[in-house]
Amino acid sequence: MTPIHFYKTEELLPIAKGLFKEEKEHILTLCPNALVEHVGATSVPGSLTVGDLDIQIRVTKQDFHSTCEKLKSLYHENHPHLWTNELALFHKKDHSEMPMSIMVTVMDTKFDEFYKTRDLLRKDKGMLEKYNSLKSQFEGKSLEEYKKAKREFFGPNGQNRLLDSQK
């Protein structure tokens, strides 16, 4: 087990912003109709992060499969057993500056939630404090334990927290 460590987003923000800008340009060269979003903790000021860059690529249903095929030239397939006709996962864990996770989602489906979670955490400081508190509890523990707690915190496809925010 490799122990997990969290960083303050502000420590990594210059690297994350620069890397996101570069990746967005590469993605849009291949997939000009995509919406490319910087999501995850490095996109939320004041958050704790494991030190990776998360990118959501939002596409139409018609562009989904061709987008995934094109992205295989830039990234490694990630968890192909979780792929659906509306969600695909890629990664570039071996990037020299910062590991990356890439989520391709069909717009307006149940998987199209990563940017919504980002916006919620940016807007709701209480929610961000709860999420940072959860992360702090897993400092030095396994990544798998943290990921399980994170899934429980947000619920399937982030629905628990997003629904709470609409009440």
N, C-alpha and C positions, 0 to 999 in steps of 0.2 A: 504494500500500500504506500503510495506517495502521498504525503500529507498536503492538504490544500492550504494555500495562503492567499489572503485578500489584500488588495492595494486600494488606496484612495484613487478614484477615477482621475482626479486632477494630476496625480503623479504621471499618469500614462496618456493624458489627453493629447499632448502635441504629437506623439507617435501615432495614436489611434486616428486622429483627424487627418494627418498626412497620408497614412496608409489607406484610410477609407476613400479619400479623394482619388488616389491612384487606382484602387480596385474598381471604383465606380466608373472611371474612364475606360478601363479594360472591358468591364461588363457592358457598358453602353455601346462600345464599338461593335461587340458581337450581337447585342440585343437592344437595338435603339428604342424599342417601344416599352422597355421595362421601366418600372419605377424602382429605384435603388435607394434603400433606407439604411441609415446607420442606426442599429437597434442594440439592445443589450446594455449592460452596465456602463460601458465607456461612453454611451450616448446620454447618460443621465447625470448631470452635475450633482455632486454630493453623495454619490453611491459608492459602494465597495465593489470591486471587480476581481475576478481571478486572473485578469491580465490578458484577456483575449478580445478580439474584434468580432462582433456579430453583425452580419449584413443580411437584410431581407430583400429579396428580389421579388417584386409583385408583378404578375403578368396576367393576361387574359387566359381563359381556358384554351382558346385557339393557339396561343403562343407557348403554352406550358411545355409540351414535349420537345419542340424545337429549341426552346431556351435551355432545357436540361441537356440536350445533346451538345449544344454549343459550349456550355459551361464545363463539360468534361475535358475540354482543352486547357482550362485554367485551374481546375480544382479536382480533388479526389472525391469520389463518391463516399458518402458517410451514411451508415446505417441503412443500406438499401432495403432491408426487410421492413422498414417503417414507411417507405415511399408509397404514395397513393397517386391518383390522377390529379391531386390538388396540392401535394406537398412533396418536395424532394430536398434532400440534405447533402451538402458538400462540405469539405473542409480543406484547409491548407495549414495543418498543424505544424508543418515543417518550415514555415516562413521565418526568415532570419530576424525580423523585428518583433513580430507578435503573431501568435497562432490565430487562425480565423475559422469561424463557422459561418456557413452560408445557407440560408433557408430560402427556397424558391416556393412561392405560394401563388395559388390562383386567387385573384382579387375577389373579395366579397364571399369567401367560403369560411368554414369554421377554422381553417388553419391560418387565415389572413389576420393574425392577431398580434404579431410581434411589435409592430409600430404602435398599436393601440396600448399595449402594456408600457412601452417607453413613454408615451404621452401621459398615461395615468401616473406613472412614477415621477415624471417631471412636474405634474400639476399638484399631486396630493402628497405633501411633505410628510404627513402622518403615515401614509402607506410606505413611503420610502424609508422612514425610520424603522418601521416594523420589518421591512425586507432586509435592511442593513443589520438589524438585531439578529434576525435569523441567520444571516451569513456569519456574523461574529461567533455564534454558537458552534460553528463548524470549522473555525480556525484550527489548523493542525490535524483535522480528521480527514477521512477519505472523501474523494470527489464523489464517489458513488452515494455515500450517505447524504452529502449535501444535495446532490441532484434529486434524490428521492424526496427530501424535505421541501425542496423548491417546487417540485411537481405538486405536492400536497398543498403548499401555500397558494399557488396560482390556480390549481385545479386543471382539468383537461382543457387544453388549448387556451389557458389563461382565463377561462370563463368565470371561475369563482370571484376573482378580484375585479374583473371588468363588470360583472353583474352587480357586485357590491357598490361599485362606484356610480352606478346609474340609479341607485335607490335614493 
